[in-house]
């Protein structure tokens, strides 16, 4: 049997060309809810070019609602799929007959150390997933429903080994994937393990050297505001090359923060901002508009809150609520964003204090409700 060829296609044209030039093949795609329409169109093009191609879908959207893609894929994988994907690849490599829309469910939580953060044997290097799972279960977020509320961490030695491999390739900008950067090696995901965070960053710095950079506390390793303390910010100041720290604020209404099951207060966001800026960091704070149940009073509180954050030196990263499958709010209707708040957001955007795709996401929310 000839060895299989592996293609990493970042463009639609690359994928269509690859399947056109091979008699058979296996397409693996991770589907996020905002991309549903685009993925459906792509799959139909793939089948029209090569009806023999086998399609396997996974990711957040498929884990929550696989039935929305039945008939377009041979395998629909729910949950953490590292083990299942290996079986599917073996099945396809042995030219076994394609199955018709089988839904597979992974019933166990993956140990991160058993899998490399990226396929380095194929020459692919990327961000390091250091923590999986989140205990908070925010009602708008897919993380807890997808990965569970039990947190699992990649070990220090496994992370260091991956960094050594990156160093061999002169890849010394290190970034991380985690629901909350400062929850690394926390037993419950709700408390700081300062010793482990220090050991993590110090150990990586020793490996990558003085010219290497560690981006910790910025996308995609944002920080929950209540985890910013004098001790944690001093560790970030010592090791992180992220000029801007990103905090999840979400709303300026304490009432709405409780409704979201968010687990922190508006006052804790203020405290985090002040500590970060006092220690030389710039700050961006995530906000979500059009949240279910958001009323005029909530909007006014949020506007006043954002004004105070801007006066302290922060910038606003604006989002609109998306009713994502698998979340507590998957059936919720987005609240209508008032003319008052639209005017306010437009003003602070023109003044250079707000960025983000909230207007595009507002339109996308209605598409999700209709098609996904």
C-alpha positions as CSV (number, residue, x, y, z in Angstrom):
1,X,0.0,0.0,0.0
2,X,1.3,3.4,-0.9
3,X,1.8,5.9,1.9
4,X,-1.0,8.3,2.2
5,X,-0.5,12.0,1.3
6,X,-1.5,14.6,3.8
7,X,-2.6,18.1,2.7
8,X,-3.3,21.0,5.0
9,X,-5.6,23.2,2.9
10,X,-6.2,26.8,4.1
11,X,-8.0,27.8,0.9
12,X,-11.0,26.3,-0.8
13,X,-9.2,26.2,-4.1
14,X,-6.4,24.1,-2.6
15,X,-8.8,21.5,-1.2
16,X,-10.8,21.2,-4.5
17,X,-7.6,20.8,-6.5
18,X,-6.3,18.1,-4.1
19,X,-9.5,16.0,-4.3
20,X,-9.7,16.4,-8.1
21,X,-6.3,14.9,-8.5
22,X,-6.8,11.8,-6.3
23,X,-9.1,8.9,-6.8
24,X,-10.0,8.7,-3.2
25,X,-9.4,10.6,0.0
26,X,-10.5,11.6,3.4
27,X,-11.5,15.2,4.2
28,X,-11.3,16.3,7.9
29,X,-13.0,19.6,8.9
30,X,-13.7,21.1,12.2
31,X,-16.9,23.1,12.0
32,X,-17.7,26.2,14.0
33,X,-21.3,27.5,14.0
34,X,-20.6,30.8,12.2
35,X,-19.0,28.9,9.3
36,X,-22.0,26.5,8.7
37,X,-23.2,28.0,5.4
38,X,-19.7,28.1,4.0
39,X,-18.9,24.5,5.0
40,X,-22.1,23.2,3.5
41,X,-21.3,24.9,0.2
42,X,-17.8,23.5,0.2
43,X,-18.9,19.9,0.9
44,X,-21.3,20.0,-2.0
45,X,-18.5,21.2,-4.3
46,X,-16.2,18.4,-3.0
47,X,-18.8,15.7,-3.7
48,X,-19.5,17.1,-7.2
49,X,-15.8,17.0,-8.1
50,X,-15.1,13.6,-6.5
51,X,-18.1,11.5,-5.3
52,X,-15.6,8.9,-3.8
53,X,-14.2,11.3,-1.3
54,X,-14.9,10.5,2.3
55,X,-15.9,13.4,4.6
56,X,-15.5,13.5,8.4
57,X,-16.7,16.5,10.4
58,X,-16.1,17.4,14.0
59,X,-15.7,20.5,16.1
60,X,-18.0,22.6,18.3
61,X,-21.0,22.8,16.0
62,X,-21.0,19.1,15.1
63,X,-20.5,18.1,18.8
64,X,-23.7,20.1,19.6
65,X,-25.9,19.4,16.6
66,X,-24.5,16.8,14.3
67,X,-27.9,16.2,12.7
68,X,-27.6,19.6,10.9
69,X,-25.0,18.0,8.6
70,X,-26.5,14.6,8.1
71,X,-26.4,13.6,4.5
72,X,-23.3,15.8,3.8
73,X,-20.7,13.8,5.6
74,X,-19.8,10.1,6.2
75,X,-18.8,10.6,9.8
76,X,-20.0,13.2,12.3
77,X,-17.8,13.1,15.4
78,X,-19.1,14.5,18.7
79,X,-16.8,15.4,21.6
80,X,-13.1,15.1,22.0
81,X,-12.1,13.1,18.9
82,X,-8.3,12.4,19.1
83,X,-8.8,8.6,19.5
84,X,-11.7,8.3,17.1
85,X,-9.9,10.3,14.3
86,X,-7.1,7.7,14.3
87,X,-9.7,4.9,13.8
88,X,-11.4,6.8,11.0
89,X,-8.1,7.5,9.2
90,X,-7.2,3.8,9.4
91,X,-10.6,2.9,8.0
92,X,-10.2,5.3,5.1
93,X,-6.6,4.2,4.3
94,X,-7.7,0.6,4.0
95,X,-10.2,1.6,1.3
96,X,-13.2,0.2,3.3
97,X,-16.6,1.3,2.0
98,X,-17.8,4.8,3.0
99,X,-20.5,4.9,5.6
100,X,-23.6,7.1,5.3
101,X,-23.7,9.9,8.0
102,X,-22.7,7.9,11.0
103,X,-22.6,9.9,14.3
104,X,-19.8,8.9,16.5
105,X,-19.6,10.0,20.2
106,X,-16.5,10.1,22.2
107,X,-17.4,9.2,25.8
108,X,-14.1,10.0,27.6
109,X,-11.9,13.0,28.3
110,X,-8.6,13.1,26.6
111,X,-5.3,13.3,28.4
112,X,-3.5,16.1,26.7
113,X,-0.1,14.6,27.2
114,X,-1.0,11.7,24.9
115,X,-1.2,14.0,21.9
116,X,1.1,16.6,20.5
117,X,-0.4,20.1,20.4
118,X,0.1,20.0,16.6
119,X,1.4,17.4,14.1
120,X,5.1,18.1,14.2
121,X,5.8,14.9,12.4
122,X,4.2,16.6,9.4
123,X,6.1,19.8,9.9
124,X,3.2,21.7,11.5
125,X,3.8,23.8,14.6
126,X,1.3,26.0,16.3
127,X,-0.1,27.3,19.6
128,X,0.2,25.0,22.7
129,X,-3.1,23.9,24.3
130,X,-2.2,23.9,28.0
131,X,-5.6,23.5,29.5
132,X,-8.9,21.9,28.4
133,X,-12.3,22.4,30.1
134,X,-13.7,25.2,32.1
135,X,-15.6,25.1,35.4
136,X,-17.6,28.3,35.0
137,X,-20.1,27.2,32.3
138,X,-20.9,30.7,31.1
139,X,-24.3,30.5,29.5
140,X,-23.1,32.0,26.1
141,X,-19.9,29.9,25.8
142,X,-19.4,26.5,24.2
143,X,-16.2,25.6,26.1
144,X,-17.8,23.9,29.1
145,X,-20.4,22.0,27.0
146,X,-17.7,20.8,24.6
147,X,-14.9,19.9,27.0
148,X,-16.6,19.6,30.3
149,X,-16.3,21.5,33.6
150,X,-13.4,19.4,34.8
151,X,-10.1,21.1,33.9
152,X,-7.2,19.1,32.5
153,X,-3.7,20.4,32.0
154,X,-0.8,19.5,29.8
155,X,2.2,18.7,32.0
156,X,5.2,21.0,32.2
157,X,7.5,18.4,30.7
158,X,5.2,17.8,27.7
159,X,5.0,21.5,27.1
160,X,8.8,21.9,27.5
161,X,9.4,19.1,25.0
162,X,7.2,20.7,22.4
163,X,9.0,24.0,22.9
164,X,12.4,22.2,22.4
165,X,11.1,20.9,19.1
166,X,10.0,24.4,18.1
167,X,13.4,25.8,19.1
168,X,15.1,23.3,16.8
169,X,13.2,24.9,14.0
170,X,14.0,28.4,15.2
171,X,10.4,28.9,16.1
172,X,10.7,30.9,19.4
173,X,7.4,32.9,19.5
174,X,5.3,30.8,22.0
175,X,1.5,31.2,22.2
176,X,-1.1,29.2,24.1
177,X,-4.6,27.9,23.9
178,X,-6.5,27.9,27.1
179,X,-9.9,29.1,28.5
180,X,-8.1,31.2,31.1
181,X,-4.3,31.6,31.0
182,X,-3.9,32.0,34.8
183,X,-5.8,28.8,35.6
184,X,-2.9,26.7,34.4
185,X,-2.4,23.7,36.7
186,X,-5.2,24.7,39.0
187,X,-6.9,21.7,40.5
188,X,-10.4,23.1,40.1
189,X,-9.8,25.8,37.4
190,X,-11.1,28.4,39.9
191,X,-7.9,29.1,41.8
192,X,-4.4,30.3,41.1
193,X,-1.4,27.9,41.1
194,X,1.3,30.6,41.1
195,X,4.1,28.1,41.5
196,X,3.1,26.2,38.3
197,X,2.5,29.4,36.3
198,X,6.0,30.6,37.3
199,X,7.6,27.3,36.5
200,X,5.8,27.1,33.1
201,X,6.9,30.5,31.9
202,X,10.4,30.4,33.5
203,X,11.0,26.9,31.9
204,X,9.9,28.0,28.5
205,X,12.1,31.1,28.7
206,X,15.1,29.0,29.4
207,X,14.4,26.9,26.4
208,X,13.8,29.6,23.8
209,X,16.4,32.0,25.1
210,X,16.6,35.8,25.3
211,X,15.5,36.3,21.7
212,X,12.4,34.1,22.2
213,X,9.0,35.6,23.1
214,X,6.2,34.3,25.3
215,X,2.7,35.6,24.5
216,X,0.7,34.8,27.6
217,X,-2.5,36.6,28.5
218,X,-3.5,37.6,24.9
219,X,-5.5,35.8,22.2
220,X,-6.0,32.9,22.4
221,X,-5.0,32.8,26.1
222,X,-7.1,35.5,27.6
223,X,-7.5,36.0,31.3
224,X,-10.5,36.1,33.7
225,X,-10.3,39.4,35.6
226,X,-10.5,37.9,39.1
227,X,-7.3,36.0,38.5
228,X,-5.3,39.2,38.3
229,X,-3.6,39.8,41.6
230,X,-0.3,41.5,42.7
231,X,1.4,38.1,42.5
232,X,0.1,37.0,39.2
233,X,0.6,40.3,37.5
234,X,4.2,40.3,38.6
235,X,4.8,36.9,37.0
236,X,3.2,38.3,33.7
237,X,5.4,41.4,33.9
238,X,8.5,39.2,34.3
239,X,7.8,36.7,31.5
240,X,5.0,37.7,29.1
241,X,5.8,39.6,25.9
242,X,2.1,40.4,25.4
243,X,1.9,44.2,25.4
244,X,-1.8,44.0,25.7
245,X,-3.6,41.7,28.1
246,X,-7.2,40.7,27.2
247,X,-9.8,40.3,29.9
248,X,-13.4,39.0,29.7
249,X,-15.7,41.6,31.0
250,X,-18.8,40.9,28.9
251,X,-21.1,43.4,30.4
252,X,-21.1,46.3,32.9
253,X,-24.3,45.1,34.6
254,X,-23.8,43.0,37.7
255,X,-27.3,41.8,37.4
256,X,-26.6,40.5,33.9
257,X,-23.2,39.0,35.0
258,X,-25.1,36.8,37.4
259,X,-27.7,35.9,34.7
260,X,-24.8,34.8,32.4
261,X,-23.4,32.6,35.2
262,X,-20.2,34.5,34.7
263,X,-18.8,34.2,38.2
264,X,-17.1,37.6,38.6
265,X,-18.3,41.2,39.3
266,X,-17.9,44.5,37.5
267,X,-15.7,45.6,40.4
268,X,-13.2,42.8,39.8
269,X,-12.8,44.0,36.2
270,X,-11.9,47.5,37.5
271,X,-9.3,45.9,39.8
272,X,-7.7,43.9,37.1
273,X,-7.5,46.8,34.7
274,X,-5.8,49.0,37.3
275,X,-3.3,46.4,38.3
276,X,-2.4,45.6,34.7
277,X,-2.0,49.3,33.6
278,X,0.0,50.1,36.7
279,X,2.4,47.4,35.7
280,X,3.0,48.6,32.2
281,X,0.4,46.6,30.2
282,X,-2.2,47.9,27.8
283,X,-5.6,46.3,28.3
284,X,-8.5,45.2,26.0
285,X,-11.8,44.1,27.6
286,X,-14.2,41.9,25.8
287,X,-17.9,43.0,25.8
288,X,-20.9,41.2,24.4
289,X,-23.9,43.2,23.3
290,X,-27.5,42.0,22.6
291,X,-27.3,39.4,25.4
292,X,-30.5,37.6,26.2
293,X,-32.5,39.5,28.8
294,X,-30.4,42.7,28.4
295,X,-32.6,45.8,29.0
296,X,-32.2,49.5,28.8
297,X,-30.8,49.8,32.3
298,X,-28.2,47.1,31.6
299,X,-27.1,49.0,28.5
300,X,-26.8,52.3,30.4
301,X,-24.8,50.6,33.1
302,X,-22.5,49.0,30.5
303,X,-22.0,52.3,28.7
304,X,-21.0,54.0,32.0
305,X,-18.8,51.1,32.8
306,X,-17.0,51.3,29.4
307,X,-16.5,55.1,29.9
308,X,-14.8,54.5,33.2
309,X,-12.6,51.7,31.7
310,X,-11.6,54.0,28.8
311,X,-10.7,56.7,31.3
312,X,-8.5,54.2,33.1
313,X,-6.7,53.5,29.8
314,X,-8.5,50.4,28.5
315,X,-9.8,49.6,25.0
316,X,-13.1,47.8,24.3
317,X,-13.2,44.6,22.2
318,X,-16.8,44.5,21.0
319,X,-18.9,41.4,20.2
320,X,-22.6,40.7,19.6
321,X,-24.3,37.7,21.2
322,X,-24.4,34.5,19.1
323,X,-26.9,31.8,20.1
324,X,-24.4,28.9,19.8
325,X,-25.6,25.3,19.8
326,X,-24.7,23.4,23.0
327,X,-24.8,26.4,25.2
328,X,-27.4,27.3,27.8
329,X,-28.5,30.2,25.6
330,X,-28.7,28.2,22.4
331,X,-32.5,28.8,22.1
332,X,-32.4,32.4,23.3
333,X,-33.3,35.4,21.2
334,X,-30.6,38.1,21.0
335,X,-31.8,41.3,22.6
336,X,-32.3,44.3,20.3
337,X,-29.4,46.7,20.6
338,X,-30.9,50.1,21.3
339,X,-30.2,53.3,19.2
340,X,-28.7,54.8,22.4
341,X,-26.1,52.0,22.7
342,X,-25.4,52.0,18.9
343,X,-24.7,55.7,19.0
344,X,-22.4,55.3,22.0
345,X,-20.5,52.4,20.4
346,X,-20.1,54.3,17.2
347,X,-18.7,57.3,19.1
348,X,-16.0,55.4,21.1
349,X,-15.1,53.5,17.9
350,X,-14.5,56.8,16.0
351,X,-12.4,58.0,19.0
352,X,-10.2,54.9,18.7
353,X,-11.3,53.2,21.9
354,X,-13.4,50.3,20.4
355,X,-12.6,47.6,17.9
356,X,-14.3,44.3,16.9
357,X,-16.8,42.8,14.5
358,X,-19.9,43.3,16.6
359,X,-22.0,44.6,13.7
360,X,-21.2,41.6,11.5
361,X,-21.9,39.2,14.4
362,X,-25.2,40.9,15.0
363,X,-26.3,39.9,11.5
364,X,-24.8,36.5,11.9
365,X,-26.8,35.8,15.0
366,X,-30.0,35.9,13.0
367,X,-28.5,33.6,10.4
368,X,-27.6,31.1,13.1
369,X,-31.2,31.2,14.5
370,X,-32.6,30.5,11.0
371,X,-30.1,28.0,9.5
372,X,-28.1,26.3,12.2
